[in-house]
Amino acid sequence: MSEGERDRQPVAQQPAVEFEQALSVAVKNYRTTWQTVDTELYELCQRRPGQRAFADVYPKVAVIGRVYAAGISRSSRASGDREAGSPGD
């Protein structure tokens, strides 16, 4: 959408359009990055569906926790978070 088209829209519709565009970008990013990871994690959970035995629960918690912690850490570093350090550290 061009700037002129956006200016002609009622003000109440502009945030909705911007939200839809941002959502579309987020979905595309998810499909190209995290979707494959999530599929693998879901398969792990399907292979070990139990929730009562430590041997079924702990591997899922450990693997899933580490995968997402690493992803969050890397995204923080990439965005220049001073507390996370720089990517070269």
Backbone as a ProteinNet text record, in pm:
[ID]
protein_1_A
[PRIMARY]
MSEGERDRQPVAQQPAVEFEQALSVAVKNYRTTWQTVDTELYELCQRRPGQRAFADVYPKVAVIGRVYAAGISRSSRASGDREAGSPGD
[TERTIARY]
85.9	0	89.5	58.2	139.3	102.7	188.5	165.7	38.4	15.5	-105.2	-231.5	-229.4	-345.8	-371.5	-265.5	-280.5	-338	-295.6	-345.2	-494.1	-545.8	-687.6	-777	-718	-798	-837.6	-954.9	-990.7	-884.2	-860.5	-755.7	-776.4	-899.6	-926.1	-883.7	-879.6	-842.3	-691.7	-616.2	-471.8	-403.1	-430.1	-363.4	-398.7	-521.3	-560.6	-481.4	-462.3	-386.5	-241	-184.1	-45.4	-29.8	-128.3	-125.1	-129.2	-217	-227.4	-97.1	-33	95.2	201.9	207.1	304.8	278.9	152.8	117.4	159	137.1	175.8	326.8	403.7	549.5	589.6	524.8	557	526.7	415.7	380.1	483.4	523.1	623.5	756.1	796.6	919.7	912.3	798.6	780.2	795.2	731.6	735	875.8	957.6	1092.8	1195.1	1158.5	1255.8	1207.9	1111.8	1074.3	980.8	910.9	814	881	996	1066.5	1108	1155	1194.7	1073.3	963.2	842.5	795	804.1	764	847.2	976.6	1063.9	1027.3	998	962.7	828.9	732.5	604.9	625.8	714	741.3	805.9	893.7	951.9	841.5	748.5	639.1	546.8	529.6	448.1	518.1	650.5	725.1	723.8	713.3	710.5	588.8	469.1	347.4	316.3	381.8	350.6	384.3	310.7	332.6	356.4	358.1	369.8	510.1	582.8	716.3	820.9	915.5	1024.7	1095.5	1113.9	1184	1108	980	902.6	898.8	894.4	878.1	1011	1113.2	1238.6	1302.2	1309.9	1370.5	1296.9	1165.7	1088.7	1115.1	1112.4	1135.1	1276.9	1374.2	1513.5	1536.7	1491.9	1516.5	1439.8	1311.8	1229.9	1282	1313.7	1365.8	1495.3	1585.7	1713.8	1698	1610.1	1589.6	1537.9	1435.1	1379	1468.6	1540	1633.9	1744.1	1793.6	1897.7	1842.1	1720	1658.5	1637.7	1592.6	1570.4	1703.6	1803.4	1934.9	1993.3	1982.2	2037.2	1962.1	1830.3	1755.3	1787.2	1811.6	1850	1985.4	2077.5	2211	2203.9	2121.9	2112.1	2054.3	1966.6	1904.8	1990	2107	2197.8	2171.6	2116.8	2092.7	2227.8	2256.7	2387	2410	2304.5	2319.7	2351.6	2307	2333.6	2471.3	2534.9	2665.4	2651.3	2762.1	2759.5	2776.3	2734.2	2745.3	2888.1	2987.5	3125.8	3180.2	3104.1	3152.9	3162.3
-117.5	0	122.5	216	337	432.9	528.4	626.8	706.5	740.5	815.3	735.7	606.9	521.9	513.1	501.9	493.1	623.1	737.2	866.1	883.7	820.1	832.9	741.2	644.1	553.8	623.2	587	640.3	601	688.7	667.1	535.4	497.7	375.1	250.9	255.4	139	124.7	232.1	226.2	128.1	130.1	32.9	-111.6	-134.8	-271	-317.9	-231.6	-266.8	-292.7	-208.3	-226.2	-355.3	-387.6	-511.4	-631.8	-628.9	-739.7	-758.7	-648.4	-658	-717.6	-671.9	-724	-871.9	-909.1	-1048.8	-1135.6	-1087.4	-1160.9	-1184.9	-1084.6	-1097.7	-1198.2	-1190.8	-1282.3	-1427.4	-1450.4	-1586.3	-1638.1	-1554.7	-1595.2	-1627.6	-1544.1	-1569.7	-1699.9	-1725.1	-1849.5	-1969.9	-1963.2	-2077	-2104.2	-2000.3	-2020.3	-2049.6	-2029.3	-2050.8	-2154.1	-2120.3	-2202.5	-2318.4	-2317.1	-2423.1	-2561.2	-2572.3	-2699.9	-2743.9	-2650.3	-2680.6	-2728.7	-2657	-2696.5	-2835.4	-2866.3	-2999	-3107.5	-3086	-3184	-3199.2	-3087.9	-3094.3	-3164.6	-3139.4	-3210.4	-3360.5	-3398.9	-3540.6	-3603.8	-3531	-3580.1	-3608	-3516.2	-3532.7	-3648.9	-3672	-3785.3	-3917.9	-3920.7	-4043.5	-4074.2	-3971.5	-3988.8	-3916.7	-3970.9	-3898.9	-3898.3	-3983.1	-3991.8	-3864.5	-3844.1	-3726.5	-3763.9	-3893.1	-3935	-3977.7	-4038.7	-4088	-3980.2	-3969.1	-3873.1	-3892.9	-4018.6	-4050.2	-4001.7	-3978.3	-3925	-3772.2	-3714.2	-3569.8	-3494.6	-3540.9	-3466.5	-3444.7	-3545	-3519	-3410.2	-3410.1	-3307.6	-3169.2	-3157.9	-3027.5	-2977.9	-3066.4	-3026.6	-2983.1	-3063.2	-3032.1	-2907.8	-2902.9	-2787.7	-2660.2	-2667.2	-2549.8	-2498.3	-2588.7	-2546.5	-2490.6	-2551.7	-2503.6	-2360.1	-2334.9	-2200.2	-2100.4	-2142.6	-2051.4	-2008.1	-2101.4	-2066.5	-1971.7	-1994.6	-1906.7	-1766.6	-1755.9	-1624.1	-1553.3	-1626.6	-1567.9	-1515	-1593.7	-1550.5	-1431.3	-1428	-1313.9	-1187.7	-1200.7	-1084.6	-1032.4	-1122	-1081.3	-1015.2	-1070.1	-1015.3	-875	-847.7	-715.8	-614	-655.7	-561.2	-541.8	-640.4	-632.2	-629.4	-519.5	-503.3	-607.7	-648.3	-744.7	-883.6	-915.8	-1047.8	-1054.3	-941.6	-938.1	-925.1	-914.8	-901.4	-1039.4	-1057.9	-1187.9	-1243.5	-1159.2	-1205.3	-1251	-1234.4	-1271.4	-1420.6
0	0	0	-90.5	-100.5	11.8	34.1	139.7	112.8	-14.2	-50.1	-23	-52.1	-24.4	124.9	201.9	346.3	402.9	348.3	396	369.1	265.1	230.9	313.6	381.9	463.9	593.9	647.9	780	881.9	976.5	1076.4	1150.5	1180.4	1254.9	1177.8	1045.2	966.3	950.1	965	944.7	1038.7	1170.2	1257.5	1220.5	1176	1138.2	1017.3	920.8	800.8	838.1	920.5	963	1042.4	1125.6	1202.3	1109.1	1009.6	914.5	837.7	800.8	729.9	820.8	945.4	1040.7	1068.6	1079.6	1102.9	985	865.2	745	741.8	777.7	781.8	890.3	1005.5	1115.6	1078	1011	968	868.2	775.3	676	744.8	839.2	913.2	991.6	1055.8	1130.9	1038.5	923.3	830.6	778.4	767	714.7	823.9	949.9	1057.4	1159.1	1242.3	1356.8	1326.1	1214.7	1188.7	1185.5	1123.8	1118.4	1258.3	1338.1	1475.6	1554.7	1544.5	1616.6	1575.7	1447.7	1400.2	1466.9	1475.3	1542.5	1690.1	1755.8	1897.8	1918.8	1830.8	1839.6	1820.4	1728.6	1706.6	1829.4	1897.4	2022.2	2123.9	2134.6	2230.5	2191.6	2063.2	2019.1	2047.9	2037.8	2067.5	2216.3	2299.6	2444.9	2500.1	2477	2514.8	2664.8	2741.4	2884.5	2960.4	3069.4	3153.4	3299.5	3330.2	3470.1	3510.4	3419.6	3452.4	3422.9	3512.6	3496.9	3363	3323.8	3199.5	3076.5	3087.8	2975.5	2976.9	3092.8	3105.1	3089.9	3160.8	3164.3	3027.1	2941.3	2809.2	2731.3	2739.4	2666.5	2723.7	2853.7	2916.5	2886.2	2897.8	2874.6	2730.2	2635.1	2494.3	2451.4	2483.5	2443.2	2507.9	2636.2	2705.8	2644.7	2613.5	2555.8	2415.5	2337.1	2200.1	2201.7	2281.5	2282.7	2354.3	2457	2523.9	2427.9	2347.3	2249.2	2144.4	2100.3	2000.6	2052.9	2176.2	2237.3	2257.4	2304.6	2326.3	2196	2091.1	1962.5	1906.9	1922.9	1869.7	1949.5	2079.3	2160	2116.2	2093.4	2050.1	1913.5	1826.9	1691.7	1692.8	1789.1	1792.5	1868.2	1915.8	1980.6	2129.1	2195.8	2339.7	2410.9	2478.2	2543.8	2652.1	2722.7	2829.9	2778.2	2657.6	2599.8	2536.5	2518	2453.5	2304.5	2238.8	2092.6	2030.7	1905	1841.6	1837.7	1845.5	1841.9	1975.9	2082.8	2217	2236.2
[MASK]
+++++++++++++++++++++++++++++++++++++++++++++++++++++++++++++++++++++++++++++++++++++++++

